[in-house]
Amino acid sequence: MKKILLSMMMLVGGMTASAQNFQLHYDFGRFLYPNEEDGRQKVTLTMEQFKADQWGSWYYFVDFDFTNKEMKSVYTEISREFNIQKESPFAVHIEYDGGLASKVGGYQQAALLGAAYNGHNADFSKTWSVQMLYKHFFKDDNENEAYASCQLTGVWGLNFFNNKLRFSGFIDFWRGVKASNGHGCLVILSEPQLWYNFNEHFSVGTEWEISNNFIFNAYNDKTFFVNPTLAVKWTM
């Protein structure tokens, strides 16, 4: 489960800002797809942090996935952006993706490099980012071969009702490889979130993981999945 920090509005050249939050998600995917996703995580705990500085920004998240028997996996994404100029919306984006899983040994690691275009309206109630990235997957111990890919990412955030509601999320497109035949395929992953903010710290909401060719499925030919959650969030 991938997360995008809600405070993309902090990406202003020369501005120093930091934000951190913890999210707890109860996942309904295994009920919706009992054949294809019977081993899907039950709960995901996410730790997420964003920090802007005079050169750009750091961002990372770590997902801890739990079943009722064990910690199923740990997944992280860490990125750094360097602003082209102080007032420019363009930035250089560098990223690492990877993690560990209890059953299959881990996620296929990837490194990404490319450009980002970040923007916001006057009061930062609307934020957006578009990233075009070269993506390189590394060979691993699960018989996954190294290969080159590319990724297009869109990120958005919208506050409304006097900041009581927050609609945010991302959508990724990249070239993947099908496990069954090794051929290339288009992978799509989006995770829109809707939060109700009781105050500046505590929020209740939902996340919907919408994907195609993202979830490995050996049961049948199904590739499209929608996995909703119920969640709480604490923002530091």
PAKOL-580825 format. One line per field, with one value per residue: x, y, z of N, C-alpha, C in turn; residue in one letter. Coordinates in steps of 0.02 Angstrom, whole numbers, plus 32768, in hexadecimal, padded with zeros to 4 digits. Example, Ala and Ser with C-alpha at 12.3 -4.5 7.8 and 13.67 -1.06 7.14 Angstrom:
2
n.X [8294:8282] $
n.Y [7EE4:7F90] $
n.Z [8186:8162] $
ca.X [8267:82AC] $
ca.Y [7F1F:7FCB] $
ca.Z [8186:8165] $
c.X [8294:8285] $
c.Y [7F5B:8002] $
c.Z [8186:818A] $
type [A:S] $
//
This chain:
236
n.X [802A:8022:804B:8028:8064:7FFF:8025:805E:805A:80BF:812C:8184:81FD:8288:823F:822B:81E9:818E:813B:80E3:808E:8026:7FD2:7F4A:7F06:7E78:7E61:7DF7:7E09:7E1F:7DA2:7D55:7D91:7D9F:7DD9:7E44:7E8C:7E9E:7F05:7F23:7F58:7F17:7F19:7F6A:7FF0:802D:80B8:80E9:8142:816B:81DE:8210:8292:8311:8345:82EC:828C:826F:8221:81CD:8181:814C:8102:80B2:8076:7FF8:7FBA:7F40:7F96:801C:80A2:8095:80DB:8156:8162:81B2:81C5:8235:825D:82B1:82AE:82F3:82EA:82E5:82F4:82DE:825A:8221:81AE:81E0:823D:82C4:82B1:82D4:82CD:82B1:826C:8231:822F:8207:81C1:8165:8146:816F:81EC:8209:81F1:8209:828F:82A2:82E6:82D0:82D5:82C0:8257:81F3:815B:8117:808D:8016:7F83:7F59:7F3E:7F6A:7F0C:7EF2:7F59:7FD6:8036:809E:80FA:817D:81D7:826B:8275:82C4:82C5:830A:8365:8331:8323:82B4:82A8:828D:82BA:832D:82F6:82D4:8268:81E2:818C:80F6:80B3:802D:7FF9:7F87:7F30:7EAB:7E58:7DBF:7D20:7D44:7DC0:7D9D:7D87:7DED:7E27:7E91:7F1D:7F6C:7FA1:7FEE:8046:809C:8115:8109:8135:80EA:80CF:80AF:80D6:8141:8136:8125:80B8:8037:8032:7FC2:7FA3:7F46:7F1F:7EAD:7E80:7E0D:7DF1:7DAC:7DC8:7DD0:7E17:7EB3:7F07:7EC7:7E76:7DF7:7DD7:7DDA:7E29:7E3F:7E80:7EA1:7EC0:7F17:7F62:7FBC:7FB3:7FF0:7FAA:7F84:7F15:7EAD:7E87:7E71:7E95:7E75:7E54:7DFD:7E1B:7DDD:7DF5:7DD9:7E0C:7E76:7ECE:7F5C:7FA6:803F] $
n.Y [7FC4:8063:810B:81BA:8250:82C9:834B:838D:840F:8450:845A:84CF:8539:855D:855B:851A:848A:840B:836F:82E9:824D:81C7:8139:80C7:8040:7FDE:7F58:7F23:7ECD:7E40:7E0C:7E36:7DF8:7D62:7CF0:7D1C:7D73:7D3C:7D38:7DB9:7E4D:7E76:7EE6:7F83:7FE3:8083:80EA:818E:8215:82BC:8338:83D8:8440:84BD:8493:843B:83AD:8324:8284:81FA:8158:80CE:8033:7FBE:7F23:7EB9:7E17:7DAB:7D56:7D7A:7DF3:7E22:7E66:7EE8:7F84:8008:80B0:812A:81CF:8259:8303:8382:842B:8483:850F:8598:85D0:857E:8504:848B:83F5:8384:82D8:8252:81A7:8117:8073:7FE9:7F4E:7ED1:7E2C:7DAB:7D2F:7D25:7D5A:7DDF:7E84:7EB2:7F18:7FC5:8052:80FF:818B:8231:82B8:8334:8390:8407:8453:84D0:8524:85D0:85D0:8554:84F0:849D:8429:83E2:836A:8332:82AE:8270:81E2:817F:80D3:8052:7FA9:7F30:7E95:7E07:7D8F:7D45:7D13:7D7B:7DDD:7E63:7EFD:7F87:8014:808E:8113:816B:81E1:8228:829C:82D8:8351:838D:83FF:8420:8462:84B9:8482:840D:839B:8332:8307:829E:8253:81E0:81AD:812F:80FD:807D:8018:7F70:7EC1:7E2C:7DA4:7D26:7D12:7D64:7DD1:7E80:7EF7:7F71:7FBE:7FFB:805F:80A7:810A:8157:81C0:81ED:825A:8287:830C:831A:836C:83C6:835C:82DA:8268:8215:819E:815B:80EE:80C0:8043:8036:7FD4:7F8E:7F03:7F04:7EB8:7E1A:7D8A:7CE8:7C9B:7CB0:7D07:7D88:7E33:7EB3:7F10:7F4E:7F8C:7FBB:801C:803C:80BF:8110:81A4:81F4:828E:82DB] $
n.Z [8000:7FCE:8001:7FF6:8032:8084:8084:8010:7FF2:8031:7FE0:7FB9:7F7A:7FE1:8055:80F8:8139:8192:81A6:81F1:81F7:8238:8201:820F:81C1:819C:8138:80B2:8049:8044:8060:7FF5:7F89:7F9A:7F5F:7F0C:7F61:7FE0:803B:8058:80B2:8155:81A6:8195:81CA:81BC:81B3:8194:814C:8122:80EE:80CD:808C:806C:7FF3:7FBA:7FD5:8048:8049:8091:80AB:8112:810A:8171:8166:81A6:81CA:821B:8258:824C:8228:8188:8122:80FF:80B8:805E:8022:7FEE:7FCC:7F7C:7F51:7EEC:7ED9:7E3F:7E2D:7EA2:7E9C:7E40:7DFD:7DD8:7DFB:7E23:7E36:7E9F:7ECE:7F37:7F3D:7F9A:7FFE:807E:8088:80DB:80A1:8018:8016:7FF3:7FA8:7EFC:7EE5:7EB7:7E60:7E41:7DD3:7D9E:7D64:7DB7:7DC1:7E24:7E77:7EB6:7EF6:7F28:7FB5:7FDB:7FE5:7F7D:7F31:7EC6:7E68:7DE5:7DA5:7D41:7D27:7D19:7D36:7D88:7DA0:7E0F:7E0A:7E6A:7EF4:7EDA:7E5C:7E07:7D80:7D5A:7D12:7CA4:7CB4:7CAD:7D01:7D1C:7D85:7DDE:7E59:7ED2:7F3A:7F9C:7FFF:8053:808F:80FC:811C:815C:8113:80B1:8015:7FC2:7F6C:7EF7:7E52:7DF8:7D66:7D18:7CBE:7CCF:7CEE:7CC0:7D2D:7CFF:7C78:7C5E:7C0C:7BDE:7C30:7C50:7CE9:7D60:7DEA:7E69:7EF9:7F3E:7FC8:8049:80CA:8167:81CE:8274:82C8:82C8:82D9:82E0:8274:8214:8196:80ED:8078:7FCE:7F75:7ED2:7E49:7DBA:7D72:7DDA:7E51:7E71:7E31:7E35:7E2C:7DCE:7D34:7D5C:7D69:7D94:7E25:7EB5:7F4E:7FE2:807C:812C:8195:8210:8241:8283:8291:82A7] $
ca.X [8000:804C:802D:8044:805A:7FCC:8041:8085:8059:80FB:8163:8191:8245:829F:8214:823A:81AC:8191:80FC:80E6:804F:8020:7F90:7F38:7ED3:7E5A:7E5A:7DBF:7E15:7E19:7D5B:7D3B:7DAF:7DB6:7E02:7E82:7EB0:7E8F:7F3E:7F30:7F5F:7EDB:7F25:7FA8:8007:8058:80DD:80F5:815F:817F:8205:8229:82CA:8322:8357:82B5:8266:8273:81E1:81CF:814F:8157:80C5:80B8:8039:7FED:7F81:7F2F:7FC9:8062:80AF:809A:810E:8169:8172:81C3:81DA:825B:826C:82CF:82A6:831D:82CC:830F:8300:82B8:8213:820C:8187:8202:826D:82E1:8294:82FA:82A2:82BD:8232:8242:8217:820D:8182:8173:813B:8192:822F:820E:81DA:823E:82A5:82A5:8300:82AF:82F5:829D:8244:81B2:813D:80EE:8068:7FE3:7F60:7F73:7F3A:7F82:7ED5:7EF8:7F9E:7FDE:8079:80A4:813F:8190:8211:8289:826F:82EC:82BA:8347:835E:832B:8328:8275:82AC:827C:82F4:8332:82DE:82C9:8222:81D6:8150:80D4:808F:8007:7FE8:7F5A:7F15:7E76:7E35:7D80:7CF7:7D6F:7DF5:7D85:7D8E:7E2A:7E29:7ED5:7F30:7F9C:7F98:802D:8047:80E0:811B:811B:813F:80BC:80F3:809E:80F8:817A:8129:8117:8073:802C:801A:7FA0:7F95:7F2E:7F06:7E8C:7E6D:7DDF:7DF8:7D89:7DF6:7DB0:7E40:7EF2:7F2D:7EA3:7E4B:7DD9:7DCB:7DDC:7E55:7E2A:7EB6:7E85:7EFB:7F14:7FA3:7FE7:7FB0:7FFF:7F6F:7F8D:7ED7:7E8B:7EA2:7E5B:7ECC:7E5C:7E3D:7DEE:7E20:7DD2:7E06:7DC4:7E4C:7E7F:7F10:7F75:7FD8:8069] $
ca.Y [8000:809F:8148:81FB:827F:82FA:838F:83A0:8457:846C:845B:8513:8544:8586:8556:84E0:8470:83C4:8352:82A1:8230:817F:8123:8081:802E:7F9C:7F49:7EF6:7EAA:7DF7:7DFB:7E43:7DC9:7D2A:7CC1:7D3B:7D99:7D21:7D44:7E01:7E66:7E8A:7F2A:7FA4:801D:80AC:8123:81B8:8255:82EB:836F:8406:846A:84F1:8475:8413:838A:82DD:8263:81B1:8135:8087:800E:7F7E:7EFD:7E84:7DE9:7D99:7D29:7D91:7E2C:7E05:7E87:7F2D:7FA3:804F:80DB:8165:81FA:829B:8331:83BE:845F:849E:8553:85A8:85DB:8553:84C9:844E:83D8:8343:82A7:8213:817D:80CF:804C:7FA4:7F36:7E8B:7E08:7D6E:7CF3:7D22:7D74:7E27:7EA7:7EC1:7F5C:7FF1:8096:812B:81CC:8256:82FD:8340:83D3:840F:8492:84DB:8564:8605:85C0:8510:84C0:846F:841B:83AE:835B:8302:8295:8242:81C2:8140:80A3:8016:7F72:7F08:7E4C:7DF3:7D47:7D24:7D06:7DB7:7DF9:7EAC:7F1A:7FD0:8027:80D5:811D:81AC:81E6:8264:82A2:8311:835C:83BF:840D:8444:8468:84D8:8452:83D3:8361:8331:82D4:829D:8212:81DD:817A:811B:80D3:8067:7FDA:7F37:7E81:7DF9:7D6B:7CE8:7D09:7D91:7E07:7EC1:7F0A:7FB1:7FB9:8037:805E:80E6:8103:8193:81C0:8220:8260:82BA:8324:8331:83A4:83C7:831F:829A:8263:81D4:819F:811E:80EC:808E:802E:8023:7FBE:7F5E:7EE3:7F13:7E81:7DD9:7D60:7CA7:7C75:7CB5:7D3D:7DC9:7E62:7EF2:7F08:7F8A:7F77:7FF4:8016:806E:80D3:8149:81C3:8225:82B9:82FB] $
ca.Z [8000:7FC8:801B:7FE2:8069:8076:8087:7FD6:7FEF:804F:7FB0:7FA3:7F7F:8017:8090:8120:8157:81A0:81BB:81FA:820E:823F:81EA:821C:8190:819C:80F0:80A3:800B:8048:805F:7FB2:7F59:7FC5:7F39:7EF3:7F94:8023:8067:805D:80F6:8179:81C0:8181:81F1:8191:81CE:815A:815D:80EE:8109:809A:80A0:803B:7FB4:7F9F:8008:8054:8059:8096:80D3:811E:8115:8194:8158:81D6:81C8:8260:8271:8248:81FD:8145:80FA:810C:8078:8067:7FEA:8005:7F93:7F86:7F1A:7EEB:7EB1:7E09:7E43:7EDE:7E8E:7E08:7E10:7DC2:7E2A:7E15:7E64:7EA9:7EF9:7F40:7F52:7FAA:803E:808F:8092:8101:807A:7FD8:801E:7FED:7F6C:7ECD:7EF1:7E7C:7E67:7E11:7DC9:7D6B:7D71:7DD6:7DBC:7E60:7E78:7EE9:7EEF:7F53:7FFC:7FE3:7FEF:7F45:7F21:7E94:7E51:7DAE:7DA3:7D0B:7D45:7D03:7D6D:7D7D:7DCF:7E19:7E11:7EB0:7F03:7EC8:7E14:7DE0:7D5D:7D55:7CD3:7CA2:7CAB:7CB9:7D2A:7D1D:7DC4:7DEE:7EA0:7EDD:7F7D:7F9C:803E:804C:80CD:8130:812C:8180:80E7:8088:7FE1:7FA9:7F51:7EC1:7E20:7DD8:7D2A:7D06:7C99:7CF8:7CCD:7CD9:7D4A:7CDC:7C38:7C59:7BDC:7BFC:7C38:7C71:7D2E:7D78:7E31:7E85:7F3D:7F59:800E:8060:8112:818E:8201:82B1:82DC:82A2:82E6:82D8:8239:8202:814E:80C5:803E:7F9D:7F49:7E91:7E24:7D83:7D68:7E13:7E80:7E53:7E39:7E14:7E30:7D8D:7D0A:7D74:7D74:7DAF:7E6A:7EDD:7F94:800F:80C2:815D:81B2:823D:8236:82B4:8273:82D9] $
c.X [802C:8026:804E:8032:8029:7FE7:8070:8088:8097:8135:816B:81DB:8256:8276:8226:81FB:81B4:814D:8104:80A1:8054:7FD8:7F87:7EFC:7EBA:7E45:7E22:7DCC:7E0B:7DD1:7D3D:7D54:7DCB:7DE1:7E46:7EAC:7EA3:7EC9:7F4F:7F33:7F1B:7EDF:7F67:7FB4:8039:8077:80F6:8111:8174:81A7:8220:8262:82DA:8334:831E:828F:827A:822C:81ED:8190:8165:8114:80D5:8075:8033:7FB2:7F6F:7F62:800E:8065:80BE:80D3:811C:817F:8180:81D1:81FA:826C:828A:82C3:82D4:82FC:82FD:8324:82D1:826E:81F9:81E2:81A9:8236:8288:82CA:82BE:82D4:82BC:827D:8249:8228:8221:81C8:8191:816F:8167:81D7:8236:81F2:8216:8250:82AA:82C3:82E2:82D3:82D0:828D:81FF:819C:810B:80CB:8033:7FBE:7F78:7F72:7F4E:7F4A:7ED2:7F42:7FA1:8027:8074:80ED:8149:81D4:8229:8289:8295:82DE:82F9:8336:835A:832E:82E8:826F:8291:82BA:82F3:8316:82D2:8280:821F:8194:8137:80A9:806B:7FF1:7FBA:7F45:7EE3:7E56:7DF4:7D58:7D23:7DA3:7DDF:7D8B:7DCC:7E25:7E6D:7EE4:7F63:7F84:7FDA:801F:808F:80DD:8133:8127:8110:80E2:80E8:80C7:8134:8171:8119:80CC:806F:800F:7FFC:7F91:7F80:7F13:7EE9:7E78:7E3C:7DE1:7DC9:7DB5:7DCF:7DD5:7E81:7F1A:7F08:7E73:7E32:7DC9:7DCE:7E0E:7E3D:7E65:7E96:7EC0:7EEA:7F5A:7FD4:7FEB:7FBD:7FC6:7F78:7F4C:7EB1:7EAA:7E8E:7E97:7EB6:7E3E:7E2F:7DEB:7E18:7DE9:7DDC:7E02:7E44:7EC5:7F1E:7FAE:7FFE:806E] $
c.Y [803E:80DB:8185:822D:82B5:8341:839E:83EC:8477:8473:84A0:8521:8572:8580:8516:84CA:8426:83AD:8307:8288:81E4:816C:80D9:8070:7FE7:7F8D:7F15:7ECA:7E5F:7DE0:7E04:7E11:7D8D:7CF8:7CE0:7D5B:7D7E:7D2B:7D8D:7E18:7E7A:7ED3:7F43:7FE0:8042:80E4:814D:81FB:827B:8324:8398:842F:849A:84D4:844F:83F0:8341:82C2:8218:8198:80ED:8068:7FCC:7F5A:7EC1:7E59:7DD9:7D6A:7D47:7DD5:7E11:7E24:7ECD:7F4B:7FED:8070:8119:818F:823C:82C4:836E:83F1:847A:84E6:8562:85AE:85AD:8519:8488:8437:8397:8312:8268:81E9:8136:80AE:8005:7F8F:7EEC:7E6D:7DC4:7D2F:7CEE:7D43:7DBE:7E42:7EB0:7F0B:7F83:8034:80C0:816E:81F1:829D:8301:8388:83D9:8452:8495:851C:8595:85F3:8577:84DE:848E:8467:83E3:83A4:8329:82EF:8266:8225:8186:8112:8064:7FE3:7F46:7EBE:7E3A:7DA8:7D21:7D18:7D3F:7DD4:7E45:7EC3:7F65:7FDF:8073:80DC:8164:81AD:8229:8263:82DE:8315:8395:83C3:8431:843F:8480:84A7:8417:8394:836A:82F7:82D6:8259:8217:81AA:816E:80F2:80BD:8026:7FA3:7EF9:7E4E:7DBC:7D2B:7CDD:7D37:7DCA:7E48:7ECE:7F4F:7FA5:7FFC:802D:80A3:80DA:8146:818A:81F9:8220:8296:82CC:833E:836D:83A0:8387:82DF:829D:821B:81D5:815B:8126:80B4:807F:8013:8011:7F90:7F45:7EEF:7ED7:7E3F:7DA9:7D20:7C7F:7C75:7CF0:7D82:7DF6:7EA3:7EE7:7F4C:7F74:7FB4:7FE6:8048:807F:810C:8164:81F4:824C:82DF:8347] $
c.Z [8000:7FE2:7FFC:8019:8056:8072:804E:7FD0:800D:801E:7F92:7FAD:7FB8:8057:80B6:8144:8162:81B8:81C0:8210:8212:822C:81FA:81F0:819B:8154:80E4:8065:800D:804B:8019:7F7F:7F80:7FA0:7F27:7F2B:7FDA:8053:806F:80A6:8113:818F:81A5:81AD:81C6:81BA:8194:8171:811F:810E:80CE:80B7:8067:7FF7:7F93:7FD7:800C:8060:805F:80B8:80DC:812E:8139:818B:8187:81C1:8211:827F:8276:8226:81B8:811D:8115:80CA:8083:8024:8008:7FC9:7FA9:7F47:7F23:7EBD:7E7C:7E19:7E7E:7ED0:7E57:7E22:7DFD:7DF5:7E0D:7E4B:7E64:7EDB:7EFD:7F59:7F62:7FEE:8046:8099:80B0:80D5:803C:7FDC:8017:7FAD:7F3D:7ED5:7EB0:7E8F:7E30:7E0F:7D91:7D81:7D8F:7DC9:7DF4:7E60:7EAE:7ED8:7F25:7F9D:800C:7FF1:7FB5:7F34:7EED:7E83:7E18:7DA9:7D68:7D1E:7D1E:7D40:7D5C:7DB4:7DD2:7E1E:7E5A:7EB7:7EF3:7E7D:7DEA:7DC1:7D5F:7D12:7CDC:7C94:7CB0:7CDE:7D24:7D5B:7DC8:7E37:7EA8:7F26:7F7A:7FE0:8030:808D:8107:814B:8156:8156:80BC:8056:7FC0:7F8C:7F1A:7E8D:7DFE:7D9A:7D1F:7CDF:7CC9:7CCE:7CEA:7CF1:7D21:7C9D:7C2F:7C29:7C00:7C00:7C59:7CB6:7D42:7DC2:7E48:7ECB:7F55:7FA1:801C:80AC:812E:81C9:823D:82CF:82B5:82AA:82D1:829D:8231:81B8:812E:808D:8010:7F6F:7F09:7E64:7DEA:7D74:7DA1:7E43:7E5B:7E64:7E12:7E11:7DEE:7D67:7D21:7D83:7D96:7DF4:7E89:7F26:7FC2:8056:80EB:8186:81E4:8233:826E:8295:82A9:82CC] $
type [M:K:K:I:L:L:S:M:M:M:L:V:G:G:M:T:A:S:A:Q:N:F:Q:L:H:Y:D:F:G:R:F:L:Y:P:N:E:E:D:G:R:Q:K:V:T:L:T:M:E:Q:F:K:A:D:Q:W:G:S:W:Y:Y:F:V:D:F:D:F:T:N:K:E:M:K:S:V:Y:T:E:I:S:R:E:F:N:I:Q:K:E:S:P:F:A:V:H:I:E:Y:D:G:G:L:A:S:K:V:G:G:Y:Q:Q:A:A:L:L:G:A:A:Y:N:G:H:N:A:D:F:S:K:T:W:S:V:Q:M:L:Y:K:H:F:F:K:D:D:N:E:N:E:A:Y:A:S:C:Q:L:T:G:V:W:G:L:N:F:F:N:N:K:L:R:F:S:G:F:I:D:F:W:R:G:V:K:A:S:N:G:H:G:C:L:V:I:L:S:E:P:Q:L:W:Y:N:F:N:E:H:F:S:V:G:T:E:W:E:I:S:N:N:F:I:F:N:A:Y:N:D:K:T:F:F:V:N:P:T:L:A:V:K:W:T:M] $
//
